[in-house]
Amino acid sequence: MALYRIEGEKLLAIDPISKPEEFLYQLLMSRPEAILPDEDDKIIILGYKIPCEGFEIDLLGIDNSGNLVIVEVKGAWRSQREVVSQLLEYGSNVEEWGLEELKNVLVKKGIISPSNDLLSWLKTRFSEQYGEEPSFNEQNINANQRLVLFLPLRDPRVEKIVKYLRKRGLDIYYTAYNLYKDGETIYLVTNEVVGSETSPQKKLQAKEAISVEEYIEIFQKYGLNNTAEVIKQLYEEGRAYSRKQLKLSIAEGKISIYFDNPDTYPHMLLYVNTSDIIDKLVEIAERLNIPLKRDKLRPGLAPITLIGIEKLKQFDKSIKQLIHQLENKLP
C-alpha cells in the first residue's frame, strides 16, 4: 500500500518504515481494535511477552465472549512457515488454560496481584475500555482461542495457509499492517486480510471436559492406581487441574504432565518448561526406563509421549518415583 500527502496539486509520497515488535505492543494494548479492524467483537489485551510452556506470547488478550486472543506480532518479514507454526504452538499450549492457569501466568508476570479476583478484574478492564461489561462467566473462559497473525506487508502464502486453516475450523486471522513516517508523525495502517468472511467448513470436535475426581475414577478402573494416587495428592495440593485435559504441575511448574481421558484417548504428554531441569529429567527417565524423544529435549516441547493403555500401565509403575525424584516431595 502506498500513502501520499496532498500539497496543493501535488502528491508527495510518505515513506514506509519498519519498527521492532516492542514498538507495537503498547500501541496495540491501548487500541486493541486495530488488531482485528473488521470484527465486531471487543478485545482487551492483558499483556505482552506472556510466558507459556517455555515460550513467550507476543500479545495475550481476551474477547467479550471469554475467548483468549493470541497475537503473534512481527516487526519485519519472516518465513511464513515460521510465523504460522509459532502461532499454532502457542494456541495448543494455551488451549487447556482456565481461570486458575490464566491468573497464575498474570500474577507471575506482575500484571495482577494474587489477591485480585480475576473474573472481576477482567470485567472491570472491559468496562474501562469500552464502557460496558463483557458476556463471559467462569464457565466459558477460554472455551475457544482466537489466533491472530499481525504482520508487516501482505504475503499471499500466509494468506493461503490461514484461509485453509480457517476453513478447517480454526479461528485464525491474518492482519497486515504498514507503518509510515511523515516528518515527526508515524502512521499505522491495518488491513484484515483473512477473517470471519472465510467461514469454517468443518467444525473441530471439542474434547469432553471432565472433573479431576472423574479422572481419578477412570484411572482406577483401568488399574492405574499409582497414577490415581498421584493425581489425588496433587489435586489436594492445588496442582492438578481439569479442563479439556488433566494437567499436573510438577517441580514448581518446571514440568507439566497432561493426560487425556483414557476412555476415549489414552494419552500422556510430559512437557519440560525450563532448561535447568532437562539433565535431571534425562537421568531419571533413563534410570526408570521411560522412553525419551531426544529431539524434544528443550523447553516447551514434550520429550515423553505415551499413547495407549498399555503404555500408561508401564508408566504407572514408575510415576511415583519419577515425580519424587524430580521434586523430592511426593512419597
N, C-alpha and C positions, 0 to 999 in steps of 0.2 A: 504494500500500500504506500502510495506517495502522498505527502502532505505539503501544501503550499500556503504561503501567506500572500494575501492580495494587497498590493500597494499601488493605488491609482489604477492604472490599466495594465499593471504587470503582475505576474505570478512569480513569487520568489520561493524556491524550494527550501523546505525546512529539513535539516539533516537528521537522518535516523542515528540513534546511538544505542549502545548496549550498556547494561549495568549488571553487577553481580546479584545473585538471588537475594542476598541480605538487604539490598536496597528496596526490594519489593515487599518484604514481609510486613513491615509496619504499615505501609500504604494499603495493602490488601486487608489487613486486620481492621483498619479504620473504615474501609469502604468495601466490605466483602461482596456486595452485589456486582462488583466489577469482575469477579471470578467467573460467574455464570450469568452474563448480561441478558440472556434471552429467557431465563427461567423465572417463574413466579414465586417459587419457594424462597423463604427468607433464611439466611445463613448468618451465624456468628462464627468468628474464628477464635478458638480457645487459646491457641499459642503456636509458636513456631519451634522447629527443631525438637519435636516431641520424641523422646526415646521409645523404641518399640523393637523388642527382640534383637538387640544389638545394632539396630539401625536408628535413623532419625527421620521422622516425617517432617517435610518442609513446613506445611501448614495443616493443622488439625482443626476442623470445625464441626458444627452440628446444625442441622436444619430444623425448621419449626415442626417437623414430624418426628424428631428424635433420631434421625439417621446421621451417623457420623460421616463427615465430609473430609476426604483425604486428598490433599492437593500437592502435586509434585510440580515445583517451580524450577524453571531453568533460566539462567541469565544469558546463556549462549547456546547455540545449536549443539545438540548431541545426537549420537546414534539413536534412531527410532526404537531399535530393539532394547537398548539400554533403558530409556525412559519408561517405556511401556512395562518392561519386566520389573523395574523398580516399583512402579505404582501397584502392580498386581501383587507383588510380595508384601507390600505394606498392607494392602487390603486383606490378604489371607491371614496376616498376623493380628490384625485388629478385629477380625470377624467375631471372635468369642468374647470381646470386652462387654461387660455390663457396667452398671453404675460404680461398682466397687473397684474394678480394674481401672476404669477411667479416672476415678478420683485419686487412686494411688499414683497414677502417672502425673496428674496435675499437681499433686502435693509434692512429689519428688522434684518436679520442675520449678516449684515455688510459685505457681500460678494461683493456687488457693491454699487456705490454711486447713490443717487436719480437722479443725473444729467446724468448718463450713459444712452445711448440708448441700450436697452437690446439686440436687434437683432444684432446690430453692435458688441457689446461686445461678444456675443456668437460666431459669425463668426471669430472674432479675436482669441478667445480661441482655436477654431478648427485649425486655420492656424498655431498658435504657437505649438500646439500639434502634428499635422500631416503634416504641410506644404501645406495644401490645404483647400479651403473653403467648407463648407457643402452645401447641396442642398435645405435646408429648407428655407421658407419665412414666412411672418407674418400670412398667411392663414393656413399653415399646422403645426404650432407649437402645439404639444400635440394632434394631430389627433388620436394618439393611445398611449397606455402606454406599456412598456416592464417591466415585473415584474421578478426579479431575486432573488432566494434564494442562498446565498453564505454561505455554512455550512461546519463545520469540519466533516470529515469522510463521509461515504456514507450510507444512510438509505433507504432500499428498500421500506419502507412505504411512505416516502416522494416522492420517485421516482414514485411510482404508482399513488399517488394523482396528482402530477404535470403532468404526462403523460395524465391522464384523463382530467384535466382542459385544457391542450393544445389541445387535440383532440376535445374539445368542443368549440374551437375558441379563447381561452385566450392566449395572447402572453406572456407565462410564461416559465422561465428557472430554471434549478437547477444545480448549480456548486458546487462540493465538493472539499475541499482543505485539504492539510496536511501541517503541519509545522514540520521541523526537525532542530535539533541543532547539529552542528559538530564543537566542540571547541568553538570559538567565532563567528562562522558563522551560520546564520539561513537561511534555505531554505524554500521557499513556492512552493508547487506543486499543480496545479489546474487541475481538470478534469470535463469537462462539461458532466454531467450525462444525462440530458434531455435538448434538444434544438430544433433547426429547423428541425432535422431529423424526428421528430414526427409532421407530417403535420396536420393542423386543418381540421377536417371533417365537422364541422358545423360553419359557419360564424355567429357571433352575429350581429343582425340588429342594426345599429347605429341610435341614435336619430337624428331627423332633427334639424339642427341649425337654429333658427330664431332670429331676432333682438329684442332689448328691445321695440322699437316702435311697432313691430308686437304683442309682448306680451300684451302691453297696449291695443291695439285694440281688442284682443281676450278676455281679461278680461272684457272690456266694453261690448262686445257682449253678455256675459253671465250675465250682470248686476252686476259684481263685481267691482263697481265703486270706492269704498273706496280703494280697493287693487290697482286699476289702478292709483289712485291719489298718493298713497304712492310710487309706482314704479316710476312714473314720477318725483316726487320730489327727490327721491334718485338718479335717473339717472342724473338729472341736477347737483347733488352734487358729481357725480362720484362714487356713492356707489351702483350702480345697473349694473350688468354685464350679458351678454348673450353669452352662447356658446351652449352646448347641453342642458343646463338648464338655468333658470334665477336665478341669485344669488343676494341677498340683504345683504349688510353688515350693521349690527346694533350695536349700543353701542360701537363704536370704534373697531369693529371686534370681540367683545366678543360673539356676536350672529350672526349666518348665517342662512338665510331663503332661501330655494331652492323651485322653482316652476317648474313643467313640463308643457308642452303645454296642456291647458285644452281641446283643440280639440281632442287630441289623448290619453292623460293620465292625467286627472285632479288629481294632486298630490302635496302635500306640505310637506316639512320637515324643522323643526326648530332645528338647532344644537347649543349646548352650547359649546363654545370654551375655556372658562376659569372657574375655580371653584368659583371665587369670586362673580359671578352673579347668581349662581344657586338658592340661597334662595330667591333672589328678583324675579326671574322668576317664581318660585313656587307660591309665594304670589300673584303676578299679575295675573297669569293664573287662579288660583282658584277664584279670585275676578271676573274675566271676564268669568268664566265658560268654559274655554278652557281645553279640556281633556289632562291630563299628563300621560305619561308612567313612573311609579315610578322606574322601573328597569333600566331606561335610564338616571337617574339624575346624570350624571358625564360627565366631559369634553370629547368631541369627539363623543358623541352619540346624538341621536335625541329624546328628551323626548316628542316632539309634532309632530305627524304624522297624516295628514289628507288625505283621498282618496275619490274622488268623488265630483261632482259639488255642491251637497247639503252641504257637509261638508265645502267646500270652501266658500259657501254663508254664512254659520254661522260664519266662521272665518272673513269674510269680514266686518261683523258688529262691530267687536272688534279690527281689526288690527291697526287702528289709535291710540286707547287708549293703546294697548299693546306696540307699539313702543314708543309712547310719554312717557309712564311711565318707559320704560326700559332705555331711554336715555335723557328724559326731553328735547326733542328737537322738534320732529315733532308735528304739531298742531292737 
